[in-house]
């Protein structure tokens, strides 16, 4: 049985709504990636890219959006960090001050 991979203790402040000690790097990657993209510093962003592949980061961002981002951060992550400027994404799924999307 594989041992649970945990976040560095220094990251606990980014997970105020969750017991960060219970987060698993693999099982909880969607939550971890979005939290650190939105609230992390350069150090945490570097950690994301050293922990997850660029394809994993892109896949999570595109296929599991989180309405957690400020517009400037969303644009930075999408266009610069993940180089998705040519990818059509609905920012209403990401940016906190946009109308909610009701899925049927």
Phi, psi and omega per residue, in radians:
X1 nan 2.257 -3.113
X2 -1.244 2.458 3.116
X3 -1.321 2.464 3.115
X4 -1.096 2.249 3.093
X5 -1.580 2.201 -3.048
X6 -1.851 2.836 3.063
X7 -1.348 2.652 3.016
X8 -1.057 2.473 -3.116
X9 -0.986 -0.550 3.139
X10 -1.053 -0.337 -3.077
X11 -1.548 -0.035 -3.024
X12 -1.012 -0.550 -3.133
X13 -1.170 -0.314 3.134
X14 -1.474 -0.126 -3.075
X15 -2.159 0.999 -3.072
X16 -1.173 -0.422 -3.102
X17 -1.664 0.061 -3.064
X18 -2.434 2.603 2.999
X19 -1.334 1.773 -3.015
X20 -1.023 -0.451 -3.136
X21 -1.171 -0.369 3.141
X22 -1.594 -0.134 -3.132
X23 -1.315 2.383 3.088
X24 -1.903 2.284 -3.071
X25 -0.976 -0.612 -3.123
X26 -1.532 -0.891 -3.089
X27 -1.165 -0.600 -3.039
X28 -1.889 0.436 -3.039
X29 -1.079 -0.583 -3.141
X30 -1.069 -0.871 3.137
X31 -1.106 -0.777 -3.112
X32 -1.086 -0.832 -3.093
X33 -1.087 -0.845 -3.117
X34 -1.146 -0.729 3.139
X35 -1.083 -0.777 -3.085
X36 -1.309 -0.582 3.043
X37 -1.105 -0.743 -3.085
X38 -1.344 -0.728 -2.964
X39 -1.959 -0.175 -3.054
X40 -1.349 2.834 3.036
X41 -1.659 -3.073 3.108
X42 -0.978 -0.644 -3.140
X43 -1.064 -0.786 -3.128
X44 -1.229 -0.629 3.104
X45 -1.125 -0.738 3.081
X46 -1.051 -0.736 3.123
X47 -1.060 -0.743 3.106
X48 -0.983 -0.846 -3.090
X49 -1.228 -0.402 3.078
X50 -1.534 -0.306 -3.111
X51 -1.663 -0.694 -3.101
X52 -2.051 2.614 3.076
X53 -1.245 2.749 3.079
X54 -1.015 -0.674 3.111
X55 -1.095 -0.703 3.098
X56 -1.126 -0.794 3.131
X57 -1.065 -0.763 3.111
X58 -1.130 -0.788 -3.126
X59 -1.026 -0.829 3.122
X60 -1.080 -0.815 -3.099
X61 -1.081 -0.759 -3.091
X62 -1.333 -0.797 -2.961
X63 -1.667 -0.224 3.137
X64 -2.350 1.120 -3.073
X65 -1.102 2.681 3.105
X66 -2.277 2.205 3.132
X67 -1.401 1.280 -2.949
X68 -2.311 -0.119 -2.928
X69 -1.780 2.547 2.866
X70 -1.405 2.658 -3.007
X71 -1.006 -0.751 -3.125
X72 -1.114 -0.677 3.125
X73 -1.207 -0.726 3.074
X74 -0.967 -0.835 -3.133
X75 -1.112 -0.726 3.105
X76 -1.057 -0.868 -3.111
X77 -1.113 -0.884 -3.079
X78 -1.113 -0.939 -2.960
X79 -1.491 -0.572 -3.051
X80 -1.826 -1.042 -3.042
X81 -1.154 -0.721 -3.094
X82 -1.796 -0.050 3.117
X83 0.880 0.922 -3.139
X84 -1.972 0.473 -3.062
X85 -1.077 -0.449 3.123
X86 -1.623 0.047 -3.137
X87 -1.661 2.211 3.116
X88 -1.373 2.051 3.061
X89 -2.270 2.534 3.101
X90 -1.496 1.895 -3.065
X91 -1.130 -0.278 3.086
X92 -1.109 -0.346 3.084
X93 -1.435 -0.160 -3.016
X94 -2.124 -0.736 -2.959
X95 -1.529 2.239 -2.985
X96 -1.198 -0.440 -3.095
X97 -1.767 0.496 3.050
X98 -1.941 2.784 -3.136
X99 -1.015 2.560 3.077
X100 -1.192 2.571 3.070
X101 -1.725 2.190 3.090
X102 -1.723 2.063 -3.132
X103 -1.619 2.399 3.125
X104 -1.720 nan nan
